[in-house]
Amino acid sequence: MVAYRRLLTWGVPTVAVIAIAMPFVHIGALAAVPLLVAAHLVIVRVVLVREAQRLLRPMRRFLNRWLVRFSFLWIGLPGYGVMTVPVVGVALGAGTFVLLTSIAHVSTTVSLNRERTGRDLAPWERLVPVVLAVISIGLVLLAIGVATFFGWSVMAIMERMQAPSG
């Protein structure tokens, strides 16, 4: 609990300062947002959940780790991406930091409590990461399909424009 509070104490102002600067980096935000998500994930892993993960059985540790990773993917990217909007982005960026840190903390705490009481994995503990993985893979495949279709369409338009009229 101390590490959680300490992480929020210095993390929220840090993210707020980054959010204030984010609208001014323009295209650099494309690199800054994923870097911020990755840095936050590493910090949460090192500061908040590393010691607790060691107390979990392998399967619960694996599922908890992936639940946190997927939450950073699904919440972190759009949440930190909104930081490019002036003023509103500061509050949403700080809120994203609090939400993601809280998800990691609560998820780990619940897993530890379930482990301590000797409970087996609940169906939801197995189901949530699997559903998020399937959705993630599906969206990646959809994005590849859309990009391929878009590229093919652009190439077809360019071929028609270059073809001699007659």
C-alpha positions as CSV (number, residue, x, y, z in Angstrom):
1,M,0.0,0.0,0.0
2,V,2.9,2.4,0.7
3,A,4.4,1.7,-2.7
4,Y,1.1,2.4,-4.3
5,R,0.6,5.7,-2.6
6,R,4.2,6.7,-3.3
7,L,3.8,5.8,-6.9
8,L,0.7,7.9,-7.2
9,T,2.3,10.8,-5.3
10,W,5.1,11.3,-7.7
11,G,3.5,9.8,-10.8
12,V,0.4,12.0,-11.2
13,P,2.3,15.3,-11.2
14,T,4.9,13.8,-13.6
15,V,2.3,12.7,-16.0
16,A,0.5,16.1,-15.6
17,V,3.7,17.9,-16.6
18,I,4.2,15.6,-19.6
19,A,0.6,16.2,-20.6
20,I,1.1,20.0,-20.5
21,A,4.0,19.6,-22.9
22,M,2.4,17.0,-25.1
23,P,0.3,19.3,-27.4
24,F,3.6,21.1,-28.3
25,V,5.5,18.0,-29.6
26,H,3.0,17.5,-32.4
27,I,4.1,14.5,-34.4
28,G,6.5,13.5,-31.6
29,A,3.3,12.5,-29.7
30,L,3.2,9.4,-31.9
31,A,6.4,8.2,-30.2
32,A,5.8,9.8,-26.8
33,V,2.5,8.1,-26.1
34,P,3.7,4.5,-26.5
35,L,6.9,5.3,-24.7
36,L,4.9,6.7,-21.8
37,V,2.7,3.6,-21.7
38,A,5.8,1.3,-21.8
39,A,7.6,3.4,-19.1
40,H,4.5,3.4,-16.9
41,L,4.2,-0.4,-17.3
42,V,7.8,-1.0,-16.4
43,I,7.6,1.3,-13.3
44,V,4.4,-0.4,-12.1
45,R,6.1,-3.8,-12.6
46,V,9.3,-2.8,-10.8
47,V,7.9,-0.6,-8.0
48,L,4.4,-2.0,-7.3
49,V,4.0,-5.7,-8.3
50,R,7.4,-7.4,-8.6
51,E,7.6,-8.6,-5.0
52,A,3.9,-9.6,-4.9
53,Q,4.2,-11.6,-8.1
54,R,6.8,-13.9,-6.5
55,L,4.2,-15.0,-4.0
56,L,1.8,-16.2,-6.6
57,R,1.6,-19.6,-8.2
58,P,2.8,-19.7,-11.8
59,M,-0.6,-19.8,-13.5
60,R,-2.0,-17.0,-11.4
61,R,1.2,-15.0,-11.9
62,F,1.0,-15.5,-15.6
63,L,-2.7,-14.4,-15.8
64,N,-2.2,-11.4,-13.5
65,R,0.8,-10.3,-15.5
66,W,-1.2,-10.4,-18.8
67,L,-4.2,-8.8,-17.3
68,V,-2.1,-5.8,-16.3
69,R,-0.4,-5.7,-19.8
70,F,-3.8,-5.8,-21.6
71,S,-5.1,-3.0,-19.4
72,F,-2.2,-0.9,-20.3
73,L,-2.7,-1.7,-24.0
74,W,-6.5,-1.1,-23.9
75,I,-6.7,1.8,-21.5
76,G,-3.2,3.3,-21.6
77,L,-2.8,3.9,-25.3
78,P,-6.1,5.8,-25.7
79,G,-5.9,7.4,-22.3
80,Y,-2.4,8.8,-22.8
81,G,-3.2,9.6,-26.4
82,V,-5.8,12.1,-25.3
83,M,-3.0,14.0,-23.6
84,T,-2.4,15.7,-27.0
85,V,-5.6,17.7,-26.4
86,P,-4.7,20.9,-24.6
87,V,-6.1,21.4,-21.0
88,V,-8.4,18.4,-21.1
89,G,-5.5,16.1,-21.8
90,V,-3.8,17.0,-18.5
91,A,-6.8,15.7,-16.4
92,L,-7.3,12.7,-18.6
93,G,-3.6,11.8,-18.6
94,A,-3.4,12.0,-14.9
95,G,-6.6,10.1,-14.6
96,T,-5.2,7.4,-16.9
97,F,-2.1,7.1,-14.7
98,V,-4.3,6.7,-11.5
99,L,-6.6,4.2,-13.2
100,L,-3.8,2.0,-14.6
101,T,-1.8,2.1,-11.4
102,S,-5.0,1.2,-9.4
103,I,-5.9,-1.7,-11.8
104,A,-2.4,-3.2,-11.3
105,H,-2.6,-2.7,-7.5
106,V,-6.1,-4.1,-7.1
107,S,-5.5,-7.0,-9.5
108,T,-2.4,-8.0,-7.6
109,T,-4.0,-7.5,-4.2
110,V,-7.0,-9.7,-5.2
111,S,-4.7,-12.3,-6.6
112,L,-2.6,-12.3,-3.4
113,N,-5.7,-12.6,-1.2
114,R,-7.0,-15.5,-3.3
115,E,-3.6,-17.2,-3.2
116,R,-3.4,-16.7,0.6
117,T,-6.8,-18.2,1.2
118,G,-5.8,-21.2,-1.0
119,R,-8.6,-20.6,-3.6
120,D,-8.2,-22.1,-7.0
121,L,-8.3,-19.9,-10.1
122,A,-11.8,-18.6,-10.7
123,P,-13.2,-18.9,-14.2
124,W,-13.1,-15.1,-14.6
125,E,-9.4,-15.1,-13.8
126,R,-8.8,-17.4,-16.7
127,L,-11.4,-15.9,-19.0
128,V,-10.6,-12.2,-18.9
129,P,-7.0,-12.4,-20.2
130,V,-8.1,-14.9,-22.9
131,V,-10.9,-12.7,-24.1
132,L,-8.6,-9.7,-24.2
133,A,-6.0,-11.6,-26.1
134,V,-8.6,-12.8,-28.7
135,I,-9.9,-9.3,-29.1
136,S,-6.4,-7.9,-29.4
137,I,-5.4,-10.4,-32.1
138,G,-8.7,-9.8,-33.9
139,L,-8.2,-6.0,-34.0
140,V,-4.6,-6.5,-35.2
141,L,-5.8,-8.7,-38.0
142,L,-8.6,-6.2,-38.8
143,A,-6.0,-3.3,-38.9
144,I,-3.8,-5.3,-41.2
145,G,-6.8,-6.0,-43.5
146,V,-7.9,-2.4,-43.5
147,A,-4.3,-1.2,-44.3
148,T,-4.0,-3.8,-47.1
149,F,-7.3,-2.8,-48.6
150,F,-6.4,0.9,-48.3
151,G,-3.0,0.3,-50.0
152,W,-4.6,-1.8,-52.7
153,S,-7.2,1.0,-53.3
154,V,-4.5,3.7,-53.6
155,M,-2.5,1.6,-56.0
156,A,-5.6,0.9,-58.2
157,I,-6.4,4.7,-58.3
158,M,-2.8,5.5,-59.2
159,E,-2.8,2.9,-62.0
160,R,-6.0,4.4,-63.4
161,M,-4.6,7.9,-63.2
162,Q,-1.4,6.8,-65.1
163,A,-3.2,4.8,-67.7
164,P,-3.5,6.5,-71.1
165,S,-7.0,7.9,-71.7
166,G,-8.5,6.9,-74.9
